[in-house]
Structures are given as C-alpha cells and as structure tokens.
Amino acid sequence: MPKRYRDIVGDGGSNILAQVEERQARLRTRMASVRKKVAVTSGKGGVGKSVLTANLAAILAAEGWRVGVLDADLNGPSIAQFLGVRGQRLRLSSDGVHPAEGSLGIRVMSMDLFLRDDRAPLTWEAPSPQGSFVWRESMEASALREFLTDTAWGELDLLLLDLPPGAPRLPALADLLPDLDGGLVVTIPSEVSRLVVARAVELARTHGVELFGLVENMAGYLCPTCGSTGDLFGGEGSAAEALGLQPLGRIPFDPRIASCADRGSPYAVEHPDTEASQALRELAGRLRARLSPEGGAR
C-alpha cells in the first residue's frame, strides 16, 4: 500500500494546509480523466447495493463504456468478489497503483485487494484509545481519498462508487469529491428500510448533493423455475413518491443473483433474458440517459 495511505497528520499548521492543497490538486488532476462520477448509496445495509453496482457496471461496460468501480466500503468490501477480481496482484508504476481488471474491462479498486487473507480485518492503530473513533474516521477518509488519487484509473466514461451504509456517507464523499455528478439511492420494499433511507436522503439534500432517483431492489421474488413474480417483503405504496425522488427502477429478487455474485460473474451478463436482468438494463438505460443526454458514452 502506498506510503501516503499512512501519512494523515502533518507537522505544522502551514505544512498541513500545504499538504491538503497538494492532495486536492492531485485529486483534481486524476479525476480530470474520469468523465462521470456516480455514487451508489442507501444509508442502510443489506439492500443489495453492491450487487446492483456490479451489475450496472457490467451492463454499461458491455455497451462500450469504460467503467471503473471503487469499493468505498473499506470495512466490508465485496465488489472485488462480485466482479471476479479477488486475488489479482496490483501493479505499481510511476503513474500510481493500477486497478484490478475484471471481465468486460471493468477496472476495480477495493480494500479487499490489500488484505492479506480472507479473515484479515481492516484495523487502524490509533495513537490513544480515547481518540480511536475520531482517528478511524480520519484514516478512512484519507484512505478513500488516496484510493481515488493514487489509482491509475486511466480514461473512464464512468466511475461508480459503492458506498458503505450510514446516512453521512454520501455528503462526506461529496465534500471529498466536489465534482461528484450525483447519487443513486437504493432501498428495499420494507418500512424499516424506507425510514433509514429517508434520513440519508434528507441529509444529502441538506448538503446539496444531487440525487438522480430511487431504485427499489428485491421488489418481488422471481421464481427461477416458473418465472412468476410474487411479493417478497409486501411493502405497500411508492417509496420514491414518499421520499420525493424520481423512480428509476424496481428490481425483483432472483436467487441466481446471489449465486452469480458468489462466483464473481455478473447476473445481468450470465442471465440476460430474465425479468430481473431486463429491469437492470432499464435502470442502466435511465442512468445512461441522465449522464449522456446526447445518447453516447462519450
């Protein structure tokens, strides 16, 4: 891992300011080659956000987009597994750390690619137990900044950022990445999920973050045997309307989505003719139209 991942604290006020300005300049330079940056967020865990991110990346890459995915969930990374790049050795050059590359040329960066084995947790060494919480927050923010800055992403049409659970995550990313284009909000059709997501949505609006709309994941159960769709959670009403967001799609749950994710093979590529894959493609089409009104990837 590059040394800068460990260099968080400067040695004086003016020196700290100079370091911050230098890091921001490097980040702007790196992100200049990335045409669009979109966060996939929820506020709540367990809504299938990472699997959704992986399948969106695969669909758009299959259509000719140059796509990168940053797994911003440092403590529970899963994108490397879902896109089949776990275990790839990262290459370091004068341009930075080259991301892992999955099928369809998708470029992936994740903390999972740095951990020594499957059971190794991400740990931070705080200077004192009393300041450990603040220290971890600072370390995580710095690590995310360095993943953005020190990764040799190359020319990308789209960088998808898969955010961890927590209402403040999207505003914090927007502070770090001022040219973030916006966020896709993900929920499931349950009242508890909608309550948690509503708080995240309100916080994002308070901070002026652009929200493209809402995706209802696991919206019904798709039987892989007969192809019929039934209720999975039984949630009533439109979550998008309740949250004041544009509805972007309702993705039914198919058990093969989970098995494909475990194998590192995007479901939408492996099972393109299912109802869930069609819903995923429609969602990708709406995102594509939002990012490229002229209709092209570039």
C-alpha positions as CSV (number, residue, x, y, z in Angstrom):
1,M,0.0,0.0,0.0
2,P,1.4,3.4,-0.9
3,K,3.1,5.3,2.0
4,R,0.6,8.2,1.6
5,Y,-2.2,5.9,3.0
6,R,-0.4,6.2,6.3
7,D,0.5,9.8,6.2
8,I,-2.5,11.5,7.7
9,V,-1.2,14.2,10.1
10,G,1.2,17.0,9.1
11,D,3.9,18.6,11.3
12,G,2.6,22.1,11.5
13,G,-0.3,24.4,10.6
14,S,1.1,25.8,7.4
15,N,2.5,22.4,6.4
16,I,-0.9,20.8,6.9
17,L,-2.6,23.4,4.7
18,A,0.0,22.9,2.0
19,Q,-0.5,19.1,2.2
20,V,-4.2,19.5,1.9
21,E,-3.9,21.8,-1.1
22,E,-1.4,19.4,-2.7
23,R,-3.7,16.4,-2.2
24,Q,-6.7,18.2,-3.6
25,A,-4.7,19.3,-6.7
26,R,-3.6,15.7,-7.2
27,L,-7.2,14.5,-6.9
28,R,-8.4,17.0,-9.4
29,T,-5.7,16.0,-11.8
30,R,-6.6,12.3,-11.5
31,M,-10.3,12.8,-11.8
32,A,-9.9,15.0,-14.9
33,S,-9.7,11.8,-16.9
34,V,-13.0,10.4,-15.5
35,R,-16.0,11.8,-17.3
36,K,-18.7,11.0,-14.8
37,K,-18.7,10.0,-11.1
38,V,-21.8,8.5,-9.5
39,A,-22.2,7.1,-6.0
40,V,-24.5,4.2,-5.2
41,T,-25.8,4.8,-1.7
42,S,-28.5,3.8,0.7
43,G,-27.9,4.7,4.3
44,K,-29.0,1.1,5.2
45,G,-27.1,-2.1,4.9
46,G,-28.4,-5.3,3.4
47,V,-30.3,-3.7,0.4
48,G,-28.1,-5.3,-2.3
49,K,-26.3,-2.1,-3.2
50,S,-23.0,-3.7,-4.1
51,V,-24.6,-6.4,-6.3
52,L,-26.6,-3.7,-8.0
53,T,-23.4,-1.6,-8.6
54,A,-21.6,-4.6,-10.1
55,N,-24.4,-5.4,-12.5
56,L,-24.7,-1.8,-13.6
57,A,-21.0,-1.7,-14.3
58,A,-21.2,-4.9,-16.3
59,I,-24.2,-3.7,-18.4
60,L,-22.6,-0.4,-19.2
61,A,-19.2,-1.9,-19.9
62,A,-20.9,-4.4,-22.3
63,E,-22.3,-1.4,-24.2
64,G,-18.9,0.1,-24.7
65,W,-18.5,2.4,-21.7
66,R,-15.1,2.5,-20.0
67,V,-16.2,1.8,-16.4
68,G,-14.3,1.8,-13.1
69,V,-15.7,0.8,-9.7
70,L,-14.4,2.0,-6.4
71,D,-15.4,-0.1,-3.4
72,A,-15.7,2.7,-0.8
73,D,-16.8,0.2,1.9
74,L,-13.4,-0.2,3.5
75,N,-14.5,-2.5,6.4
76,G,-16.8,-4.8,4.4
77,P,-15.6,-4.8,0.8
78,S,-17.4,-7.1,-1.6
79,I,-17.0,-5.6,-5.1
80,A,-13.8,-7.5,-5.9
81,Q,-15.6,-10.7,-5.2
82,F,-18.7,-9.7,-7.2
83,L,-16.7,-8.7,-10.2
84,G,-14.4,-11.7,-10.1
85,V,-11.1,-9.9,-9.4
86,R,-10.3,-11.2,-5.9
87,G,-6.7,-12.3,-5.7
88,Q,-5.4,-10.3,-8.6
89,R,-2.0,-8.7,-7.9
90,L,-2.0,-5.0,-8.2
91,R,0.8,-3.4,-10.3
92,L,2.6,-0.2,-9.1
93,S,4.1,2.2,-11.7
94,S,5.1,5.8,-11.7
95,D,1.5,6.7,-12.5
96,G,0.2,5.0,-9.4
97,V,-1.5,1.7,-8.5
98,H,-3.1,0.1,-11.5
99,P,-6.6,-1.3,-10.6
100,A,-7.6,-4.9,-11.0
101,E,-9.4,-5.6,-14.2
102,G,-12.4,-7.8,-14.5
103,S,-14.5,-9.1,-17.4
104,L,-15.5,-6.5,-20.0
105,G,-12.5,-4.4,-18.9
106,I,-14.1,-3.1,-15.7
107,R,-11.4,-1.5,-13.5
108,V,-11.8,-2.2,-9.8
109,M,-10.2,-0.8,-6.7
110,S,-11.0,-2.2,-3.3
111,M,-9.5,-2.6,0.2
112,D,-10.1,-6.3,-0.3
113,L,-7.2,-6.4,-2.8
114,F,-4.9,-5.2,0.0
115,L,-5.9,-7.6,2.9
116,R,-3.5,-10.4,3.5
117,D,-6.2,-13.2,3.7
118,D,-9.9,-13.9,3.8
119,R,-10.1,-13.5,7.6
120,A,-8.0,-10.4,7.9
121,P,-10.0,-7.4,9.2
122,L,-9.2,-3.8,8.4
123,T,-7.6,-2.4,11.6
124,W,-6.3,1.1,12.4
125,E,-3.7,1.9,15.0
126,A,-4.9,4.9,17.0
127,P,-2.4,7.0,19.0
128,S,-4.6,6.5,22.0
129,P,-7.8,4.6,23.0
130,Q,-9.6,7.8,23.8
131,G,-9.2,9.2,20.3
132,S,-9.7,5.9,18.4
133,F,-13.1,6.7,17.0
134,V,-12.0,10.1,15.5
135,W,-8.8,8.5,14.4
136,R,-10.5,5.8,12.5
137,E,-12.8,8.3,10.8
138,S,-9.8,10.3,9.7
139,M,-8.0,7.2,8.5
140,E,-11.0,6.0,6.5
141,A,-11.5,9.4,4.8
142,S,-7.8,9.6,4.0
143,A,-7.7,6.0,2.6
144,L,-10.7,6.8,0.4
145,R,-9.0,10.0,-0.9
146,E,-5.9,8.0,-1.7
147,F,-7.8,5.3,-3.5
148,L,-9.3,8.0,-5.7
149,T,-6.0,9.8,-6.2
150,D,-3.3,7.1,-6.3
151,T,-5.2,4.7,-8.5
152,A,-4.2,4.8,-12.2
153,W,-7.8,4.8,-13.5
154,G,-6.9,5.9,-17.0
155,E,-9.6,7.3,-19.2
156,L,-13.1,6.4,-17.9
157,D,-16.6,7.3,-19.0
158,L,-17.9,6.4,-15.6
159,L,-16.6,5.8,-12.1
160,L,-19.2,4.1,-9.8
161,L,-18.5,4.5,-6.1
162,D,-20.1,1.8,-3.9
163,L,-20.7,3.5,-0.6
164,P,-20.9,1.8,2.8
165,P,-24.1,2.0,5.0
166,G,-24.6,5.2,7.0
167,A,-26.5,8.4,6.4
168,P,-23.4,10.7,6.4
169,R,-21.5,8.7,3.7
170,L,-22.8,10.5,0.6
171,P,-22.3,14.1,2.0
172,A,-18.8,13.1,3.2
173,L,-18.0,11.8,-0.3
174,A,-19.3,15.0,-1.9
175,D,-17.0,17.0,0.4
176,L,-14.1,14.9,-0.7
177,L,-15.0,14.8,-4.4
178,P,-16.7,18.2,-5.3
179,D,-17.3,17.2,-8.9
180,L,-19.4,14.2,-8.0
181,D,-22.2,14.1,-10.5
182,G,-24.8,12.6,-8.1
183,G,-26.1,9.5,-6.4
184,L,-28.4,6.6,-7.0
185,V,-30.3,5.8,-3.8
186,V,-31.2,2.1,-3.1
187,T,-33.8,0.7,-0.8
188,I,-35.9,-2.4,-0.4
189,P,-39.7,-2.5,-0.1
190,S,-39.8,-2.6,3.7
191,E,-40.9,0.2,6.1
192,V,-37.7,-0.1,8.2
193,S,-35.5,0.4,5.1
194,R,-37.5,3.4,3.9
195,L,-37.2,5.0,7.3
196,V,-33.4,4.6,7.4
197,V,-33.1,5.7,3.7
198,A,-35.3,8.7,4.3
199,R,-32.8,10.0,6.8
200,A,-29.9,9.6,4.4
201,V,-31.9,11.3,1.6
202,E,-32.7,14.3,3.9
203,L,-29.0,14.6,4.9
204,A,-27.9,14.5,1.3
205,R,-30.4,17.2,0.4
206,T,-29.3,19.4,3.3
207,H,-25.7,19.2,1.9
208,G,-26.8,20.0,-1.6
209,V,-26.0,16.6,-3.1
210,E,-27.6,15.8,-6.4
211,L,-29.8,12.7,-6.2
212,F,-30.7,11.0,-9.5
213,G,-33.5,8.9,-8.1
214,L,-34.5,5.8,-6.2
215,V,-34.0,2.1,-7.0
216,E,-36.2,-0.4,-5.2
217,N,-34.2,-3.6,-5.0
218,M,-35.7,-7.0,-4.2
219,A,-39.0,-5.7,-5.3
220,G,-40.7,-9.1,-5.5
221,Y,-39.4,-12.6,-5.8
222,L,-38.7,-14.1,-9.3
223,C,-39.2,-17.8,-9.3
224,P,-36.3,-19.3,-11.3
225,T,-38.5,-22.4,-12.1
226,C,-41.8,-21.0,-13.4
227,G,-40.7,-17.4,-14.0
228,S,-43.6,-15.9,-12.0
229,T,-43.1,-12.9,-9.6
230,G,-44.5,-12.7,-6.1
231,D,-44.2,-10.5,-3.1
232,L,-41.0,-10.8,-1.1
233,F,-41.5,-8.0,1.6
234,G,-45.0,-7.0,1.0
235,G,-44.3,-3.2,1.2
236,E,-47.1,-1.0,0.0
237,G,-47.0,2.3,-1.9
238,S,-44.3,4.0,-3.9
239,A,-41.1,4.5,-1.9
240,A,-39.9,7.0,-4.5
241,E,-43.0,9.2,-4.1
242,A,-42.8,9.0,-0.3
243,L,-39.1,10.2,-0.5
244,G,-39.7,12.8,-3.2
245,L,-37.3,11.0,-5.6
246,Q,-37.7,10.0,-9.2
247,P,-38.4,6.3,-9.5
248,L,-35.5,4.7,-11.5
249,G,-36.4,1.0,-11.3
250,R,-37.8,-1.9,-9.4
251,I,-35.5,-5.0,-9.4
252,P,-37.1,-8.3,-8.5
253,F,-35.0,-10.8,-6.5
254,D,-33.8,-13.9,-8.3
255,P,-31.9,-16.4,-6.2
256,R,-29.4,-16.7,-9.1
257,I,-28.4,-13.1,-8.4
258,A,-26.7,-14.2,-5.2
259,S,-25.1,-17.3,-6.7
260,C,-23.7,-15.3,-9.6
261,A,-22.3,-12.8,-7.1
262,D,-20.6,-15.5,-5.2
263,R,-19.0,-16.8,-8.3
264,G,-17.9,-13.3,-9.4
265,S,-20.0,-13.4,-12.6
266,P,-22.5,-10.5,-13.1
267,Y,-26.0,-11.9,-13.2
268,A,-27.1,-9.5,-15.9
269,V,-24.5,-11.0,-18.2
270,E,-25.0,-14.6,-17.3
271,H,-28.8,-14.5,-17.4
272,P,-29.7,-11.7,-19.8
273,D,-33.2,-12.8,-20.6
274,T,-34.8,-12.8,-17.2
275,E,-37.2,-10.2,-15.8
276,A,-34.6,-9.0,-13.3
277,S,-32.0,-8.6,-16.0
278,Q,-34.4,-6.6,-18.1
279,A,-35.1,-4.3,-15.1
280,L,-31.4,-3.9,-14.5
281,R,-30.9,-3.0,-18.2
282,E,-33.7,-0.4,-18.0
283,L,-32.1,1.1,-14.9
284,A,-28.7,1.3,-16.7
285,G,-30.5,2.9,-19.6
286,R,-32.0,5.6,-17.4
287,L,-28.6,6.3,-15.8
288,R,-27.0,6.4,-19.2
289,A,-29.6,8.9,-20.5
290,R,-29.1,11.0,-17.4
291,L,-25.3,11.1,-17.8
292,S,-25.3,11.4,-21.6
293,P,-28.4,13.2,-22.9
294,E,-26.8,13.1,-26.4
295,G,-27.0,9.3,-26.2
296,G,-23.4,8.3,-26.4
297,A,-20.9,7.1,-23.9
298,R,-18.5,10.0,-24.6
